[in-house]
Amino acid sequence: MIERTATVASRVGLHARPAAIFAEAAGELPVEVTIAREDSPADEALDASSILSLMSLGAEHGDVVVLRSDDDGAGEALDTLVRILETDHDA
């Protein structure tokens, strides 16, 4: 399993516009990715390409989330998603 952590940079957290941007990017990747709050058990990870899952995650500005994938070669894909999360899309 490959994983990365990211700090949510958008001022409104992972809601509405930032969630849509992230979900679209995750859905276009050739690997399956899950997302969970850092303080959540791994079995509570959600589909990173689902905007509804992202909204229900409740990640706020400054929260740390964990991205995971079991797919080979997912490191670059996860790095791309980390960059999206660590960009303030509300600026």
N, CA, C and O atoms as a Tinker XYZ file with bonds, in Angstrom:
   364  protein
     1  N      0.845000   -1.175000    0.000000    73     2
     2  CA     0.000000    0.000000    0.000000    64     1     3
     3  C      0.891000    1.239000    0.000000    63     2     4     5
     4  O      1.867000    1.329000    0.745000    81     3
     5  N      0.529000    2.180000   -0.848000    73     3     6
     6  CA     1.237000    3.444000   -0.936000    64     5     7
     7  C      0.352000    4.502000   -0.297000    63     6     8     9
     8  O     -0.857000    4.530000   -0.531000    81     7
     9  N      0.946000    5.368000    0.506000    73     7    10
    10  CA     0.140000    6.418000    1.115000    64     9    11
    11  C      0.916000    7.714000    1.209000    63    10    12    13
    12  O      2.146000    7.745000    1.247000    81    11
    13  N      0.137000    8.783000    1.246000    73    11    14
    14  CA     0.669000   10.136000    1.405000    64    13    15
    15  C     -0.251000   10.881000    2.369000    63    14    16    17
    16  O     -1.443000   10.586000    2.455000    81    15
    17  N      0.309000   11.840000    3.086000    73    15    18
    18  CA    -0.515000   12.720000    3.909000    64    17    19
    19  C     -0.508000   14.109000    3.275000    63    18    20    21
    20  O      0.439000   14.496000    2.590000    81    19
    21  N     -1.584000   14.842000    3.522000    73    19    22
    22  CA    -1.704000   16.198000    2.990000    64    21    23
    23  C     -2.485000   17.039000    3.982000    63    22    24    25
    24  O     -3.355000   16.537000    4.693000    81    23
    25  N     -2.172000   18.299000    4.020000    73    23    26
    26  CA    -2.902000   19.248000    4.852000    64    25    27
    27  C     -3.839000   20.045000    3.958000    63    26    28    29
    28  O     -3.406000   20.628000    2.964000    81    27
    29  N     -5.104000   20.074000    4.302000    73    27    30
    30  CA    -6.112000   20.772000    3.497000    64    29    31
    31  C     -5.851000   22.276000    3.573000    63    30    32    33
    32  O     -5.881000   22.864000    4.653000    81    31
    33  N     -5.595000   22.890000    2.420000    73    31    34
    34  CA    -5.220000   24.303000    2.382000    64    33    35
    35  C     -6.383000   25.247000    2.102000    63    34    36    37
    36  O     -6.326000   26.418000    2.478000    81    35
    37  N     -7.429000   24.765000    1.456000    73    35    38
    38  CA    -8.545000   25.658000    1.125000    64    37    39
    39  C     -9.192000   26.199000    2.384000    63    38    40    41
    40  O     -9.432000   25.462000    3.340000    81    39
    41  N     -9.471000   27.486000    2.376000    73    39    42
    42  CA   -10.019000   28.151000    3.558000    64    41    43
    43  C    -11.358000   27.580000    4.005000    63    42    44    45
    44  O    -11.677000   27.623000    5.193000    81    43
    45  N    -12.143000   27.049000    3.079000    73    43    46
    46  CA   -13.443000   26.470000    3.448000    64    45    47
    47  C    -13.342000   24.964000    3.683000    63    46    48    49
    48  O    -14.356000   24.295000    3.882000    81    47
    49  N    -12.134000   24.441000    3.659000    73    47    50
    50  CA   -11.950000   23.000000    3.825000    64    49    51
    51  C    -12.261000   22.267000    2.535000    63    50    52    53
    52  O    -12.266000   22.861000    1.456000    81    51
    53  N    -12.516000   20.987000    2.652000    73    51    54
    54  CA   -12.765000   20.150000    1.476000    64    53    55
    55  C    -14.269000   20.120000    1.193000    63    54    56    57
    56  O    -14.925000   19.088000    1.333000    81    55
    57  N    -14.793000   21.279000    0.792000    73    55    58
    58  CA   -16.211000   21.443000    0.519000    64    57    59
    59  C    -16.388000   22.073000   -0.850000    63    58    60    61
    60  O    -15.487000   22.749000   -1.348000    81    59
    61  N    -17.529000   21.860000   -1.453000    73    59    62
    62  CA   -17.945000   22.475000   -2.710000    64    61    63
    63  C    -16.845000   22.493000   -3.774000    63    62    64    65
    64  O    -16.464000   21.443000   -4.291000    81    63
    65  N    -16.340000   23.673000   -4.098000    73    63    66
    66  CA   -15.390000   23.810000   -5.206000    64    65    67
    67  C    -14.119000   22.984000   -5.003000    63    66    68    69
    68  O    -13.747000   22.244000   -5.913000    81    67
    69  N    -13.431000   23.071000   -3.856000    73    67    70
    70  CA   -12.218000   22.258000   -3.684000    64    69    71
    71  C    -12.507000   20.759000   -3.788000    63    70    72    73
    72  O    -11.700000   20.013000   -4.343000    81    71
    73  N    -13.638000   20.315000   -3.265000    73    71    74
    74  CA   -13.985000   18.893000   -3.339000    64    73    75
    75  C    -14.237000   18.475000   -4.784000    63    74    76    77
    76  O    -13.841000   17.384000   -5.193000    81    75
    77  N    -14.890000   19.333000   -5.553000    73    75    78
    78  CA   -15.163000   19.019000   -6.952000    64    77    79
    79  C    -13.866000   18.918000   -7.756000    63    78    80    81
    80  O    -13.702000   18.008000   -8.569000    81    79
    81  N    -12.956000   19.851000   -7.525000    73    79    82
    82  CA   -11.659000   19.827000   -8.213000    64    81    83
    83  C    -10.907000   18.546000   -7.873000    63    82    84    85
    84  O    -10.365000   17.879000   -8.754000    81    83
    85  N    -10.879000   18.211000   -6.585000    73    83    86
    86  CA   -10.151000   17.027000   -6.136000    64    85    87
    87  C    -10.794000   15.743000   -6.672000    63    86    88    89
    88  O    -10.090000   14.862000   -7.166000    81    87
    89  N    -12.120000   15.631000   -6.579000    73    87    90
    90  CA   -12.821000   14.422000   -7.031000    64    89    91
    91  C    -12.623000   14.203000   -8.525000    63    90    92    93
    92  O    -12.417000   13.074000   -8.970000    81    91
    93  N    -12.684000   15.276000   -9.291000    73    91    94
    94  CA   -12.484000   15.153000  -10.735000    64    93    95
    95  C    -11.075000   14.641000  -11.037000    63    94    96    97
    96  O    -10.902000   13.747000  -11.865000    81    95
    97  N    -10.079000   15.203000  -10.372000    73    95    98
    98  CA    -8.694000   14.770000  -10.590000    64    97    99
    99  C     -8.503000   13.316000  -10.177000    63    98   100   101
   100  O     -7.847000   12.552000  -10.885000    81    99
   101  N     -9.070000   12.927000   -9.038000    73    99   102
   102  CA    -8.939000   11.543000   -8.565000    64   101   103
   103  C     -9.623000   10.576000   -9.528000    63   102   104   105
   104  O     -9.124000    9.475000   -9.763000    81   103
   105  N    -10.762000   10.984000  -10.085000    73   103   106
   106  CA   -11.490000   10.131000  -11.021000    64   105   107
   107  C    -10.775000    9.938000  -12.346000    63   106   108   109
   108  O    -11.000000    8.938000  -13.028000    81   107
   109  N     -9.928000   10.865000  -12.717000    73   107   110
   110  CA    -9.187000   10.770000  -13.977000    64   109   111
   111  C     -7.915000    9.947000  -13.862000    63   110   112   113
   112  O     -7.293000    9.629000  -14.875000    81   111
   113  N     -7.523000    9.602000  -12.653000    73   111   114
   114  CA    -6.287000    8.843000  -12.456000    64   113   115
   115  C     -6.486000    7.368000  -12.814000    63   114   116   117
   116  O     -7.591000    6.840000  -12.691000    81   115
   117  N     -5.415000    6.708000  -13.256000    73   115   118
   118  CA    -5.514000    5.292000  -13.608000    64   117   119
   119  C     -5.420000    4.355000  -12.395000    63   118   120   121
   120  O     -5.281000    3.144000  -12.560000    81   119
   121  N     -5.495000    4.907000  -11.191000    73   119   122
   122  CA    -5.404000    4.107000   -9.967000    64   121   123
   123  C     -6.586000    4.453000   -9.059000    63   122   124   125
   124  O     -7.157000    5.539000   -9.152000    81   123
   125  N     -6.940000    3.520000   -8.188000    73   123   126
   126  CA    -7.993000    3.773000   -7.207000    64   125   127
   127  C     -7.349000    4.351000   -5.951000    63   126   128   129
   128  O     -6.330000    3.855000   -5.471000    81   127
   129  N     -7.964000    5.411000   -5.431000    73   127   130
   130  CA    -7.422000    6.118000   -4.279000    64   129   131
   131  C     -8.504000    6.276000   -3.229000    63   130   132   133
   132  O     -9.659000    6.560000   -3.545000    81   131
   133  N     -8.115000    6.090000   -1.976000    73   131   134
   134  CA    -9.024000    6.365000   -0.865000    64   133   135
   135  C     -8.487000    7.542000   -0.070000    63   134   136   137
   136  O     -7.304000    7.875000   -0.137000    81   135
   137  N     -9.388000    8.165000    0.685000    73   135   138
   138  CA    -9.019000    9.301000    1.526000    64   137   139
   139  C     -9.661000    9.127000    2.894000    63   138   140   141
   140  O    -10.796000    8.664000    3.008000    81   139
   141  N     -8.925000    9.503000    3.920000    73   139   142
   142  CA    -9.439000    9.433000    5.294000    64   141   143
   143  C     -8.794000   10.549000    6.102000    63   142   144   145
   144  O     -7.699000   11.010000    5.779000    81   143
   145  N     -9.475000   10.972000    7.145000    73   143   146
   146  CA    -8.861000   11.916000    8.072000    64   145   147
   147  C     -7.723000   11.185000    8.774000    63   146   148   149
   148  O     -7.804000    9.978000    9.003000    81   147
   149  N     -6.682000   11.901000    9.108000    73   147   150
   150  CA    -5.509000   11.294000    9.728000    64   149   151
   151  C     -5.860000   10.557000   11.019000    63   150   152   153
   152  O     -5.255000    9.533000   11.336000    81   151
   153  N     -6.824000   11.070000   11.752000    73   151   154
   154  CA    -7.193000   10.471000   13.033000    64   153   155
   155  C     -8.237000    9.363000   12.912000    63   154   156   157
   156  O     -8.718000    8.861000   13.927000    81   155
   157  N     -8.597000    8.974000   11.682000    73   155   158
   158  CA    -9.588000    7.923000   11.456000    64   157   159
   159  C     -8.909000    6.584000   11.217000    63   158   160   161
   160  O     -7.798000    6.536000   10.689000    81   159
   161  N     -9.569000    5.493000   11.602000    73   159   162
   162  CA    -9.040000    4.160000   11.279000    64   161   163
   163  C     -9.005000    3.956000    9.758000    63   162   164   165
   164  O     -9.832000    4.517000    9.039000    81   163
   165  N     -8.074000    3.176000    9.281000    73   163   166
   166  CA    -7.914000    2.936000    7.841000    64   165   167
   167  C     -9.167000    2.337000    7.222000    63   166   168   169
   168  O     -9.434000    2.559000    6.041000    81   167
   169  N     -9.942000    1.581000    7.998000    73   167   170
   170  CA   -11.142000    0.959000    7.430000    64   169   171
   171  C    -12.280000    1.959000    7.222000    63   170   172   173
   172  O    -13.333000    1.591000    6.701000    81   171
   173  N    -12.086000    3.212000    7.620000    73   171   174
   174  CA   -13.076000    4.260000    7.387000    64   173   175
   175  C    -12.712000    5.120000    6.177000    63   174   176   177
   176  O    -13.296000    6.185000    5.975000    81   175
   177  N    -11.760000    4.668000    5.382000    73   175   178
   178  CA   -11.338000    5.408000    4.197000    64   177   179
   179  C    -12.457000    5.422000    3.158000    63   178   180   181
   180  O    -13.201000    4.453000    3.007000    81   179
   181  N    -12.555000    6.546000    2.445000    73   179   182
   182  CA   -13.615000    6.751000    1.467000    64   181   183
   183  C    -13.033000    6.865000    0.067000    63   182   184   185
   184  O    -11.842000    7.125000   -0.101000    81   183
   185  N    -13.876000    6.670000   -0.931000    73   183   186
   186  CA   -13.488000    6.791000   -2.330000    64   185   187
   187  C    -13.118000    8.242000   -2.623000    63   186   188   189
   188  O    -13.956000    9.133000   -2.486000    81   187
   189  N    -11.887000    8.484000   -3.021000    73   187   190
   190  CA   -11.408000    9.846000   -3.251000    64   189   191
   191  C    -12.017000   10.486000   -4.490000    63   190   192   193
   192  O    -11.955000   11.706000   -4.640000    81   191
   193  N    -12.605000    9.692000   -5.383000    73   191   194
   194  CA   -13.188000   10.256000   -6.605000    64   193   195
   195  C    -14.665000   10.597000   -6.443000    63   194   196   197
   196  O    -15.301000   11.060000   -7.389000    81   195
   197  N    -15.213000   10.372000   -5.257000    73   195   198
   198  CA   -16.627000   10.642000   -5.001000    64   197   199
   199  C    -16.788000   11.969000   -4.258000    63   198   200   201
   200  O    -16.334000   12.112000   -3.122000    81   199
   201  N    -17.433000   12.930000   -4.904000    73   199   202
   202  CA   -17.619000   14.227000   -4.254000    64   201   203
   203  C    -18.472000   14.086000   -2.999000    63   202   204   205
   204  O    -18.249000   14.802000   -2.022000    81   203
   205  N    -19.445000   13.177000   -3.006000    73   203   206
   206  CA   -20.271000   12.975000   -1.811000    64   205   207
   207  C    -19.434000   12.434000   -0.652000    63   206   208   209
   208  O    -19.616000   12.846000    0.493000    81   207
   209  N    -18.526000   11.520000   -0.948000    73   207   210
   210  CA   -17.631000   10.996000    0.089000    64   209   211
   211  C    -16.753000   12.103000    0.644000    63   210   212   213
   212  O    -16.555000   12.202000    1.855000    81   211
   213  N    -16.229000   12.932000   -0.242000    73   211   214
   214  CA   -15.352000   14.020000    0.189000    64   213   215
   215  C    -16.100000   15.008000    1.080000    63   214   216   217
   216  O    -15.564000   15.474000    2.086000    81   215
   217  N    -17.327000   15.323000    0.711000    73   215   218
   218  CA   -18.114000   16.259000    1.513000    64   217   219
   219  C    -18.440000   15.662000    2.878000    63   218   220   221
   220  O    -18.459000   16.376000    3.881000    81   219
   221  N    -18.697000   14.353000    2.919000    73   219   222
   222  CA   -19.035000   13.713000    4.193000    64   221   223
   223  C    -17.810000   13.519000    5.081000    63   222   224   225
   224  O    -17.945000   13.278000    6.280000    81   223
   225  N    -16.628000   13.622000    4.504000    73   223   226
   226  CA   -15.390000   13.495000    5.276000    64   225   227
   227  C    -15.283000   14.600000    6.324000    63   226   228   229
   228  O    -14.750000   14.384000    7.412000    81   227
   229  N    -15.784000   15.767000    5.992000    73   227   230
   230  CA   -15.769000   16.885000    6.937000    64   229   231
   231  C    -14.394000   17.470000    7.191000    63   230   232   233
   232  O    -14.144000   18.015000    8.266000    81   231
   233  N    -13.493000   17.367000    6.218000    73   231   234
   234  CA   -12.139000   17.897000    6.384000    64   233   235
   235  C    -12.166000   19.413000    6.276000    63   234   236   237
   236  O    -12.641000   19.968000    5.286000    81   235
   237  N    -11.656000   20.070000    7.294000    73   235   238
   238  CA   -11.619000   21.525000    7.364000    64   237   239
   239  C    -10.213000   22.039000    7.043000    63   238   240   241
   240  O     -9.258000   21.267000    6.959000    81   239
   241  N    -10.108000   23.349000    6.868000    73   239   242
   242  CA    -8.811000   23.987000    6.633000    64   241   243
   243  C     -7.831000   23.575000    7.736000    63   242   244   245
   244  O     -8.134000   23.694000    8.924000    81   243
   245  N     -6.664000   23.092000    7.333000    73   243   246
   246  CA    -5.632000   22.704000    8.284000    64   245   247
   247  C     -5.691000   21.257000    8.728000    63   246   248   249
   248  O     -4.753000   20.773000    9.362000    81   247
   249  N     -6.782000   20.547000    8.408000    73   247   250
   250  CA    -6.862000   19.125000    8.766000    64   249   251
   251  C     -5.898000   18.312000    7.918000    63   250   252   253
   252  O     -5.641000   18.645000    6.761000    81   251
   253  N     -5.373000   17.257000    8.494000    73   251   254
   254  CA    -4.492000   16.349000    7.768000    64   253   255
   255  C     -5.303000   15.135000    7.333000    63   254   256   257
   256  O     -6.032000   14.536000    8.124000    81   255
   257  N     -5.158000   14.785000    6.048000    73   255   258
   258  CA    -5.832000   13.615000    5.499000    64   257   259
   259  C     -4.787000   12.648000    4.951000    63   258   260   261
   260  O     -3.659000   13.030000    4.641000    81   259
   261  N     -5.193000   11.394000    4.843000    73   259   262
   262  CA    -4.303000   10.359000    4.331000    64   261   263
   263  C     -4.882000    9.807000    3.037000    63   262   264   265
   264  O     -6.042000    9.398000    2.991000    81   263
   265  N     -4.076000    9.799000    1.998000    73   263   266
   266  CA    -4.449000    9.218000    0.705000    64   265   267
   267  C     -3.754000    7.880000    0.583000    63   266   268   269
   268  O     -2.566000    7.760000    0.886000    81   267
   269  N     -4.500000    6.858000    0.135000    73   267   270
   270  CA    -3.920000    5.521000    0.007000    64   269   271
   271  C     -4.325000    4.869000   -1.307000    63   270   272   273
   272  O     -5.402000    5.129000   -1.843000    81   271
   273  N     -3.436000    4.013000   -1.817000    73   271   274
   274  CA    -3.737000    3.219000   -2.997000    64   273   275
   275  C     -2.971000    1.908000   -2.929000    63   274   276   277
   276  O     -1.819000    1.860000   -2.498000    81   275
   277  N     -3.634000    0.852000   -3.362000    73   275   278
   278  CA    -2.992000   -0.462000   -3.439000    64   277   279
   279  C     -2.403000   -0.714000   -4.827000    63   278   280   281
   280  O     -1.744000   -1.731000   -5.047000    81   279
   281  N     -2.634000    0.197000   -5.752000    73   279   282
   282  CA    -2.191000    0.008000   -7.127000    64   281   283
   283  C     -0.693000    0.288000   -7.272000    63   282   284   285
   284  O     -0.157000    1.216000   -6.667000    81   283
   285  N     -0.036000   -0.536000   -8.088000    73   283   286
   286  CA     1.383000   -0.327000   -8.368000    64   285   287
   287  C      1.577000    1.011000   -9.072000    63   286   288   289
   288  O      0.766000    1.405000   -9.911000    81   287
   289  N      2.630000    1.687000   -8.733000    73   287   290
   290  CA     2.948000    2.941000   -9.386000    64   289   291
   291  C      2.037000    4.093000   -9.023000    63   290   292   293
   292  O      1.941000    5.058000   -9.781000    81   291
   293  N      1.368000    4.023000   -7.891000    73   291   294
   294  CA     0.422000    5.067000   -7.498000    64   293   295
   295  C      1.100000    6.278000   -6.878000    63   294   296   297
   296  O      0.445000    7.294000   -6.645000    81   295
   297  N      2.378000    6.195000   -6.610000    73   295   298
   298  CA     3.079000    7.283000   -5.940000    64   297   299
   299  C      2.933000    8.619000   -6.635000    63   298   300   301
   300  O      2.643000    9.624000   -5.986000    81   299
   301  N      3.129000    8.651000   -7.944000    73   299   302
   302  CA     3.029000    9.901000   -8.695000    64   301   303
   303  C      1.595000   10.435000   -8.671000    63   302   304   305
   304  O      1.377000   11.641000   -8.548000    81   303
   305  N      0.626000    9.536000   -8.789000    73   303   306
   306  CA    -0.783000    9.941000   -8.743000    64   305   307
   307  C     -1.121000   10.552000   -7.386000    63   306   308   309
   308  O     -1.795000   11.580000   -7.314000    81   307
   309  N     -0.657000    9.922000   -6.320000    73   307   310
   310  CA    -0.917000   10.458000   -4.984000    64   309   311
   311  C     -0.232000   11.804000   -4.786000    63   310   312   313
   312  O     -0.786000   12.695000   -4.141000    81   311
   313  N      0.961000   11.957000   -5.332000    73   311   314
   314  CA     1.663000   13.243000   -5.241000    64   313   315
   315  C      0.860000   14.357000   -5.921000    63   314   316   317
   316  O      0.815000   15.485000   -5.430000    81   315
   317  N      0.232000   14.033000   -7.048000    73   315   318
   318  CA    -0.610000   14.995000   -7.755000    64   317   319
   319  C     -1.787000   15.411000   -6.888000    63   318   320   321
   320  O     -2.115000   16.595000   -6.809000    81   319
   321  N     -2.422000   14.444000   -6.239000    73   319   322
   322  CA    -3.568000   14.748000   -5.388000    64   321   323
   323  C     -3.155000   15.543000   -4.148000    63   322   324   325
   324  O     -3.905000   16.401000   -3.682000    81   323
   325  N     -1.990000   15.265000   -3.627000    73   323   326
   326  CA    -1.486000   16.033000   -2.482000    64   325   327
   327  C     -1.339000   17.505000   -2.875000    63   326   328   329
   328  O     -1.718000   18.395000   -2.113000    81   327
   329  N     -0.791000   17.756000   -4.057000    73   327   330
   330  CA    -0.617000   19.143000   -4.518000    64   329   331
   331  C     -1.972000   19.853000   -4.620000    63   330   332   333
   332  O     -2.078000   21.037000   -4.299000    81   331
   333  N     -2.985000   19.147000   -5.058000    73   331   334
   334  CA    -4.323000   19.744000   -5.162000    64   333   335
   335  C     -4.850000   20.089000   -3.777000    63   334   336   337
   336  O     -5.371000   21.184000   -3.564000    81   335
   337  N     -4.718000   19.165000   -2.839000    73   335   338
   338  CA    -5.206000   19.412000   -1.483000    64   337   339
   339  C     -4.454000   20.539000   -0.788000    63   338   340   341
   340  O     -5.026000   21.263000    0.026000    81   339
   341  N     -3.182000   20.684000   -1.107000    73   339   342
   342  CA    -2.362000   21.677000   -0.423000    64   341   343
   343  C     -2.331000   23.023000   -1.153000    63   342   344   345
   344  O     -1.462000   23.861000   -0.911000    81   343
   345  N     -3.309000   23.206000   -2.058000    73   343   346
   346  CA    -3.502000   24.473000   -2.751000    64   345   347
   347  C     -4.812000   25.082000   -2.267000    63   346   348   349
   348  O     -5.821000   24.385000   -2.160000    81   347
   349  N     -4.800000   26.374000   -1.974000    73   347   350
   350  CA    -6.026000   27.052000   -1.545000    64   349   351
   351  C     -6.819000   27.423000   -2.804000    63   350   352   353
   352  O     -6.481000   28.380000   -3.500000    81   351
   353  N     -7.869000   26.658000   -3.084000    73   351   354
   354  CA    -8.693000   26.897000   -4.276000    64   353   355
   355  C     -9.733000   27.991000   -4.040000    63   354   356   357
   356  O    -10.548000   28.270000   -4.919000    81   355
   357  N     -9.711000   28.602000   -2.878000    73   355   358
   358  CA   -10.643000   29.662000   -2.558000    64   357   359
   359  C     -9.951000   31.020000   -2.520000    63   358   360   361
   360  O    -10.564000   32.024000   -2.156000    81   359
   361  N     -8.688000   31.051000   -2.892000    73   359   362
   362  CA    -7.922000   32.308000   -2.832000    64   361   363
   363  C     -8.288000   33.204000   -3.994000    63   362   364
   364  O     -7.751000   34.305000   -4.119000    81   363
